[in-house]
Amino acid sequence: MLSGVVRGSRGMIATSRYITGDVIHRLAGRLTAHPGKDTLAMGPQTHVKDPRVAHIRKTESPSAVVLGGVIYARTRIDVGEEITVPVDFF
């Protein structure tokens, strides 16, 4: 993964090809009970502040999912494509 600019806003761009089920990133960072612009939900009241995914966009049509603190490819993601996660997965 690589942080980059996508359509005028920041996002996460794949630097490797992923197929469905591939591990993209294992979340690591400070845990908090409160969501923030730079956090990613790991559970209903558990959020992680991981600088590597601080700019990952949330969308209704995600290319990845977060399960147990790991980001997995939900679909095939080619090099240069944006990695996104669900808007609300809890």
N, CA, C and O atoms as a GROMACS GRO file, in nm:
protein
  360
    1MET      N    1   0.083  -0.118   0.000
    1MET     CA    2   0.000   0.000   0.000
    1MET      C    3   0.087   0.124   0.000
    1MET      O    4   0.202   0.122   0.044
    2LEU      N    5   0.030   0.229  -0.050
    2LEU     CA    6   0.100   0.356  -0.055
    2LEU      C    7  -0.002   0.467  -0.040
    2LEU      O    8  -0.107   0.464  -0.105
    3SER      N    9   0.026   0.563   0.044
    3SER     CA   10  -0.062   0.678   0.057
    3SER      C   11  -0.042   0.765  -0.066
    3SER      O   12   0.070   0.784  -0.112
    4GLY      N   13  -0.149   0.816  -0.119
    4GLY     CA   14  -0.138   0.898  -0.238
    4GLY      C   15  -0.258   0.988  -0.255
    4GLY      O   16  -0.346   0.991  -0.169
    5VAL      N   17  -0.263   1.060  -0.364
    5VAL     CA   18  -0.375   1.148  -0.393
    5VAL      C   19  -0.466   1.080  -0.494
    5VAL      O   20  -0.420   1.033  -0.598
    6VAL      N   21  -0.594   1.074  -0.462
    6VAL     CA   22  -0.694   1.011  -0.547
    6VAL      C   23  -0.805   1.111  -0.572
    6VAL      O   24  -0.869   1.156  -0.477
    7ARG      N   25  -0.828   1.146  -0.695
    7ARG     CA   26  -0.934   1.241  -0.731
    7ARG      C   27  -0.933   1.365  -0.642
    7ARG      O   28  -1.038   1.409  -0.595
    8GLY      N   29  -0.817   1.420  -0.619
    8GLY     CA   30  -0.806   1.543  -0.542
    8GLY      C   31  -0.808   1.526  -0.390
    8GLY      O   32  -0.794   1.623  -0.317
    9SER      N   33  -0.826   1.403  -0.343
    9SER     CA   34  -0.822   1.379  -0.198
    9SER      C   35  -0.723   1.266  -0.171
    9SER      O   36  -0.684   1.193  -0.262
   10ARG      N   37  -0.684   1.252  -0.046
   10ARG     CA   38  -0.587   1.147  -0.013
   10ARG      C   39  -0.654   1.011  -0.011
   10ARG      O   40  -0.774   1.001   0.015
   11GLY      N   41  -0.576   0.907  -0.038
   11GLY     CA   42  -0.629   0.771  -0.036
   11GLY      C   43  -0.515   0.672  -0.028
   11GLY      O   44  -0.399   0.711  -0.018
   12MET      N   45  -0.548   0.543  -0.031
   12MET     CA   46  -0.448   0.436  -0.029
   12MET      C   47  -0.445   0.371  -0.166
   12MET      O   48  -0.548   0.327  -0.217
   13ILE      N   49  -0.327   0.364  -0.225
   13ILE     CA   50  -0.309   0.308  -0.359
   13ILE      C   51  -0.230   0.179  -0.348
   13ILE      O   52  -0.129   0.173  -0.277
   14ALA      N   53  -0.276   0.076  -0.418
   14ALA     CA   54  -0.207  -0.054  -0.416
   14ALA      C   55  -0.074  -0.045  -0.490
   14ALA      O   56  -0.069   0.002  -0.604
   15THR      N   57   0.032  -0.091  -0.425
   15THR     CA   58   0.163  -0.099  -0.489
   15THR      C   59   0.194  -0.244  -0.526
   15THR      O   60   0.298  -0.273  -0.586
   16SER      N   61   0.102  -0.334  -0.489
   16SER     CA   62   0.112  -0.476  -0.525
   16SER      C   63  -0.026  -0.520  -0.572
   16SER      O   64  -0.126  -0.453  -0.544
   17ARG      N   65  -0.032  -0.632  -0.643
   17ARG     CA   66  -0.160  -0.687  -0.686
   17ARG      C   67  -0.213  -0.778  -0.575
   17ARG      O   68  -0.138  -0.855  -0.516
   18TYR      N   69  -0.343  -0.768  -0.548
   18TYR     CA   70  -0.408  -0.851  -0.446
   18TYR      C   71  -0.525  -0.925  -0.509
   18TYR      O   72  -0.595  -0.870  -0.594
   19ILE      N   73  -0.545  -1.050  -0.467
   19ILE     CA   74  -0.664  -1.122  -0.508
   19ILE      C   75  -0.753  -1.138  -0.385
   19ILE      O   76  -0.707  -1.120  -0.272
   20THR      N   77  -0.879  -1.171  -0.406
   20THR     CA   78  -0.974  -1.184  -0.297
   20THR      C   79  -0.918  -1.272  -0.185
   20THR      O   80  -0.873  -1.384  -0.209
   21GLY      N   81  -0.922  -1.219  -0.063
   21GLY     CA   82  -0.874  -1.294   0.053
   21GLY      C   83  -0.730  -1.265   0.093
   21GLY      O   84  -0.689  -1.302   0.203
   22ASP      N   85  -0.654  -1.200   0.006
   22ASP     CA   86  -0.515  -1.166   0.040
   22ASP      C   87  -0.511  -1.068   0.156
   22ASP      O   88  -0.596  -0.979   0.167
   23VAL      N   89  -0.411  -1.083   0.243
   23VAL     CA   90  -0.388  -0.987   0.351
   23VAL      C   91  -0.319  -0.865   0.290
   23VAL      O   92  -0.216  -0.876   0.225
   24ILE      N   93  -0.378  -0.749   0.312
   24ILE     CA   94  -0.321  -0.624   0.263
   24ILE      C   95  -0.237  -0.559   0.372
   24ILE      O   96  -0.127  -0.510   0.346
   25HIS      N   97  -0.289  -0.559   0.495
   25HIS     CA   98  -0.219  -0.491   0.605
   25HIS      C   99  -0.272  -0.539   0.739
   25HIS      O  100  -0.393  -0.555   0.756
   26ARG      N  101  -0.183  -0.561   0.833
   26ARG     CA  102  -0.222  -0.591   0.972
   26ARG      C  103  -0.216  -0.460   1.050
   26ARG      O  104  -0.111  -0.397   1.059
   27LEU      N  105  -0.330  -0.421   1.105
   27LEU     CA  106  -0.338  -0.294   1.176
   27LEU      C  107  -0.251  -0.294   1.301
   27LEU      O  108  -0.244  -0.394   1.373
   28ALA      N  109  -0.184  -0.183   1.325
   28ALA     CA  110  -0.100  -0.166   1.443
   28ALA      C  111  -0.098  -0.018   1.478
   28ALA      O  112  -0.084   0.067   1.390
   29GLY      N  113  -0.113   0.012   1.604
   29GLY     CA  114  -0.112   0.151   1.646
   29GLY      C  115  -0.185   0.168   1.777
   29GLY      O  116  -0.220   0.070   1.843
   30ARG      N  117  -0.207   0.292   1.813
   30ARG     CA  118  -0.273   0.325   1.939
   30ARG      C  119  -0.422   0.296   1.928
   30ARG      O  120  -0.487   0.337   1.831
   31LEU      N  121  -0.478   0.226   2.028
   31LEU     CA  122  -0.621   0.196   2.031
   31LEU      C  123  -0.696   0.306   2.104
   31LEU      O  124  -0.644   0.365   2.199
   32THR      N  125  -0.819   0.333   2.059
   32THR     CA  126  -0.905   0.432   2.122
   32THR      C  127  -1.049   0.383   2.114
   32THR      O  128  -1.084   0.304   2.026
   33ALA      N  129  -1.133   0.430   2.205
   33ALA     CA  130  -1.275   0.394   2.203
   33ALA      C  131  -1.354   0.486   2.110
   33ALA      O  132  -1.470   0.459   2.080
   34HIS      N  133  -1.291   0.593   2.066
   34HIS     CA  134  -1.363   0.694   1.987
   34HIS      C  135  -1.311   0.700   1.844
   34HIS      O  136  -1.190   0.702   1.821
   35PRO      N  137  -1.403   0.704   1.747
   35PRO     CA  138  -1.360   0.716   1.607
   35PRO      C  139  -1.305   0.855   1.579
   35PRO      O  140  -1.342   0.952   1.645
   36GLY      N  141  -1.219   0.863   1.481
   36GLY     CA  142  -1.164   0.991   1.438
   36GLY      C  143  -1.137   0.988   1.289
   36GLY      O  144  -1.149   0.884   1.225
   37LYS      N  145  -1.100   1.103   1.233
   37LYS     CA  146  -1.070   1.109   1.090
   37LYS      C  147  -0.952   1.022   1.053
   37LYS      O  148  -0.942   0.975   0.940
   38ASP      N  149  -0.863   0.999   1.148
   38ASP     CA  150  -0.741   0.923   1.119
   38ASP      C  151  -0.740   0.787   1.189
   38ASP      O  152  -0.634   0.731   1.214
   39THR      N  153  -0.860   0.734   1.221
   39THR     CA  154  -0.869   0.601   1.283
   39THR      C  155  -0.947   0.507   1.193
   39THR      O  156  -1.019   0.550   1.103
   40LEU      N  157  -0.932   0.378   1.218
   40LEU     CA  158  -1.006   0.275   1.145
   40LEU      C  159  -1.069   0.184   1.249
   40LEU      O  160  -1.002   0.140   1.343
   41ALA      N  161  -1.198   0.154   1.232
   41ALA     CA  162  -1.270   0.071   1.329
   41ALA      C  163  -1.223  -0.074   1.323
   41ALA      O  164  -1.208  -0.132   1.216
   42MET      N  165  -1.202  -0.131   1.442
   42MET     CA  166  -1.171  -0.273   1.455
   42MET      C  167  -1.287  -0.344   1.523
   42MET      O  168  -1.293  -0.467   1.525
   43GLY      N  169  -1.378  -0.268   1.579
   43GLY     CA  170  -1.495  -0.318   1.649
   43GLY      C  171  -1.586  -0.201   1.680
   43GLY      O  172  -1.551  -0.086   1.652
   44PRO      N  173  -1.705  -0.228   1.738
   44PRO     CA  174  -1.801  -0.120   1.763
   44PRO      C  175  -1.745  -0.006   1.848
   44PRO      O  176  -1.779   0.110   1.825
   45GLN      N  177  -1.659  -0.037   1.945
   45GLN     CA  178  -1.602   0.067   2.030
   45GLN      C  179  -1.450   0.057   2.036
   45GLN      O  180  -1.388   0.100   2.134
   46THR      N  181  -1.391   0.001   1.932
   46THR     CA  182  -1.246  -0.012   1.926
   46THR      C  183  -1.198   0.042   1.792
   46THR      O  184  -1.236  -0.007   1.686
   47HIS      N  185  -1.114   0.142   1.799
   47HIS     CA  186  -1.060   0.206   1.680
   47HIS      C  187  -0.908   0.211   1.694
   47HIS      O  188  -0.856   0.223   1.805
   48VAL      N  189  -0.838   0.203   1.582
   48VAL     CA  190  -0.692   0.206   1.586
   48VAL      C  191  -0.642   0.326   1.506
   48VAL      O  192  -0.693   0.356   1.398
   49LYS      N  193  -0.542   0.391   1.561
   49LYS     CA  194  -0.478   0.502   1.491
   49LYS      C  195  -0.349   0.446   1.432
   49LYS      O  196  -0.245   0.443   1.498
   50ASP      N  197  -0.358   0.403   1.307
   50ASP     CA  198  -0.246   0.341   1.236
   50ASP      C  199  -0.207   0.436   1.123
   50ASP      O  200  -0.282   0.452   1.027
   51PRO      N  201  -0.090   0.500   1.132
   51PRO     CA  202  -0.049   0.597   1.031
   51PRO      C  203  -0.048   0.542   0.888
   51PRO      O  204  -0.066   0.618   0.793
   52ARG      N  205  -0.026   0.412   0.872
   52ARG     CA  206  -0.021   0.353   0.737
   52ARG      C  207  -0.157   0.356   0.668
   52ARG      O  208  -0.164   0.353   0.545
   53VAL      N  209  -0.265   0.360   0.746
   53VAL     CA  210  -0.398   0.359   0.685
   53VAL      C  211  -0.479   0.484   0.720
   53VAL      O  212  -0.601   0.485   0.704
   54ALA      N  213  -0.412   0.587   0.766
   54ALA     CA  214  -0.481   0.709   0.809
   54ALA      C  215  -0.564   0.772   0.697
   54ALA      O  216  -0.662   0.841   0.725
   55HIS      N  217  -0.527   0.750   0.573
   55HIS     CA  218  -0.596   0.816   0.462
   55HIS      C  219  -0.682   0.721   0.380
   55HIS      O  220  -0.729   0.758   0.272
   56ILE      N  221  -0.702   0.598   0.428
   56ILE     CA  222  -0.784   0.504   0.353
   56ILE      C  223  -0.928   0.556   0.349
   56ILE      O  224  -0.982   0.599   0.451
   57ARG      N  225  -0.988   0.552   0.231
   57ARG     CA  226  -1.124   0.604   0.216
   57ARG      C  227  -1.227   0.496   0.246
   57ARG      O  228  -1.204   0.377   0.222
   58LYS      N  229  -1.340   0.541   0.298
   58LYS     CA  230  -1.453   0.452   0.325
   58LYS      C  231  -1.557   0.475   0.215
   58LYS      O  232  -1.583   0.588   0.175
   59THR      N  233  -1.616   0.365   0.166
   59THR     CA  234  -1.709   0.374   0.054
   59THR      C  235  -1.817   0.268   0.064
   59THR      O  236  -1.803   0.172   0.140
   60GLU      N  237  -1.924   0.286  -0.012
   60GLU     CA  238  -2.032   0.187  -0.019
   60GLU      C  239  -1.992   0.066  -0.102
   60GLU      O  240  -2.053  -0.040  -0.090
   61SER      N  241  -1.890   0.079  -0.186
   61SER     CA  242  -1.842  -0.030  -0.272
   61SER      C  243  -1.694  -0.056  -0.244
   61SER      O  244  -1.610  -0.025  -0.328
   62PRO      N  245  -1.662  -0.112  -0.127
   62PRO     CA  246  -1.522  -0.128  -0.087
   62PRO      C  247  -1.448  -0.237  -0.163
   62PRO      O  248  -1.508  -0.335  -0.208
   63SER      N  249  -1.318  -0.219  -0.175
   63SER     CA  250  -1.233  -0.321  -0.237
   63SER      C  251  -1.168  -0.408  -0.130
   63SER      O  252  -1.105  -0.509  -0.161
   64ALA      N  253  -1.184  -0.369  -0.002
   64ALA     CA  254  -1.124  -0.444   0.109
   64ALA      C  255  -1.218  -0.446   0.229
   64ALA      O  256  -1.313  -0.368   0.236
   65VAL      N  257  -1.191  -0.538   0.321
   65VAL     CA  258  -1.268  -0.547   0.446
   65VAL      C  259  -1.171  -0.554   0.563
   65VAL      O  260  -1.055  -0.592   0.546
   66VAL      N  261  -1.220  -0.517   0.681
   66VAL     CA  262  -1.139  -0.524   0.803
   66VAL      C  263  -1.199  -0.630   0.893
   66VAL      O  264  -1.315  -0.620   0.934
   67LEU      N  265  -1.121  -0.733   0.924
   67LEU     CA  266  -1.166  -0.841   1.012
   67LEU      C  267  -1.056  -0.872   1.112
   67LEU      O  268  -0.943  -0.904   1.074
   68GLY      N  269  -1.088  -0.863   1.241
   68GLY     CA  270  -0.991  -0.898   1.344
   68GLY      C  271  -0.861  -0.820   1.337
   68GLY      O  272  -0.755  -0.875   1.366
   69GLY      N  273  -0.868  -0.693   1.299
   69GLY     CA  274  -0.748  -0.612   1.294
   69GLY      C  275  -0.662  -0.632   1.171
   69GLY      O  276  -0.546  -0.592   1.168
   70VAL      N  277  -0.719  -0.696   1.069
   70VAL     CA  278  -0.646  -0.721   0.944
   70VAL      C  279  -0.730  -0.670   0.827
   70VAL      O  280  -0.852  -0.691   0.824
   71ILE      N  281  -0.665  -0.604   0.733
   71ILE     CA  282  -0.734  -0.560   0.611
   71ILE      C  283  -0.711  -0.666   0.504
   71ILE      O  284  -0.597  -0.699   0.470
   72TYR      N  285  -0.821  -0.720   0.452
   72TYR     CA  286  -0.818  -0.823   0.348
   72TYR      C  287  -0.876  -0.768   0.218
   72TYR      O  288  -0.965  -0.683   0.220
   73ALA      N  289  -0.825  -0.816   0.106
   73ALA     CA  290  -0.882  -0.781  -0.024
   73ALA      C  291  -1.020  -0.845  -0.036
   73ALA      O  292  -1.034  -0.966  -0.017
   74ARG      N  293  -1.120  -0.766  -0.069
   74ARG     CA  294  -1.255  -0.815  -0.090
   74ARG      C  295  -1.275  -0.852  -0.237
   74ARG      O  296  -1.356  -0.938  -0.271
   75THR      N  297  -1.200  -0.784  -0.321
   75THR     CA  298  -1.204  -0.805  -0.466
   75THR      C  299  -1.060  -0.806  -0.516
   75THR      O  300  -0.967  -0.781  -0.439
   76ARG      N  301  -1.042  -0.833  -0.642
   76ARG     CA  302  -0.909  -0.821  -0.701
   76ARG      C  303  -0.873  -0.672  -0.705
   76ARG      O  304  -0.954  -0.588  -0.745
   77ILE      N  305  -0.752  -0.642  -0.663
   77ILE     CA  306  -0.704  -0.504  -0.663
   77ILE      C  307  -0.572  -0.503  -0.739
   77ILE      O  308  -0.476  -0.569  -0.698
   78ASP      N  309  -0.567  -0.430  -0.848
   78ASP     CA  310  -0.446  -0.423  -0.929
   78ASP      C  311  -0.357  -0.307  -0.883
   78ASP      O  312  -0.403  -0.215  -0.816
   79VAL      N  313  -0.231  -0.314  -0.920
   79VAL     CA  314  -0.136  -0.206  -0.889
   79VAL      C  315  -0.192  -0.075  -0.942
   79VAL      O  316  -0.237  -0.067  -1.056
   80GLY      N  317  -0.189   0.028  -0.858
   80GLY     CA  318  -0.238   0.160  -0.898
   80GLY      C  319  -0.383   0.184  -0.863
   80GLY      O  320  -0.429   0.298  -0.870
   81GLU      N  321  -0.457   0.080  -0.825
   81GLU     CA  322  -0.597   0.098  -0.787
   81GLU      C  323  -0.607   0.141  -0.641
   81GLU      O  324  -0.519   0.112  -0.560
   82GLU      N  325  -0.716   0.209  -0.610
   82GLU     CA  326  -0.738   0.255  -0.473
   82GLU      C  327  -0.791   0.141  -0.386
   82GLU      O  328  -0.874   0.062  -0.428
   83ILE      N  329  -0.740   0.135  -0.263
   83ILE     CA  330  -0.788   0.040  -0.163
   83ILE      C  331  -0.887   0.115  -0.075
   83ILE      O  332  -0.854   0.219  -0.018
   84THR      N  333  -1.010   0.063  -0.064
   84THR     CA  334  -1.114   0.127   0.017
   84THR      C  335  -1.177   0.024   0.111
   84THR      O  336  -1.170  -0.096   0.086
   85VAL      N  337  -1.238   0.072   0.218
   85VAL     CA  338  -1.305  -0.014   0.316
   85VAL      C  339  -1.451   0.030   0.328
   85VAL      O  340  -1.486   0.140   0.286
   86PRO      N  341  -1.536  -0.056   0.387
   86PRO     CA  342  -1.678  -0.020   0.401
   86PRO      C  343  -1.699   0.105   0.487
   86PRO      O  344  -1.624   0.131   0.581
   87VAL      N  345  -1.803   0.180   0.453
   87VAL     CA  346  -1.839   0.299   0.529
   87VAL      C  347  -1.873   0.262   0.672
   87VAL      O  348  -1.821   0.321   0.767
   88ASP      N  349  -1.961   0.164   0.689
   88ASP     CA  350  -2.007   0.125   0.822
   88ASP      C  351  -2.012  -0.026   0.828
   88ASP      O  352  -2.104  -0.088   0.774
   89PHE      N  353  -1.914  -0.086   0.894
   89PHE     CA  354  -1.913  -0.231   0.899
   89PHE      C  355  -1.944  -0.284   1.038
   89PHE      O  356  -1.917  -0.401   1.066
   90PHE      N  357  -1.999  -0.200   1.126
   90PHE     CA  358  -2.044  -0.245   1.258
   90PHE      C  359  -2.179  -0.188   1.287
   90PHE      O  360  -2.236  -0.214   1.393
   0.00000   0.00000   0.00000
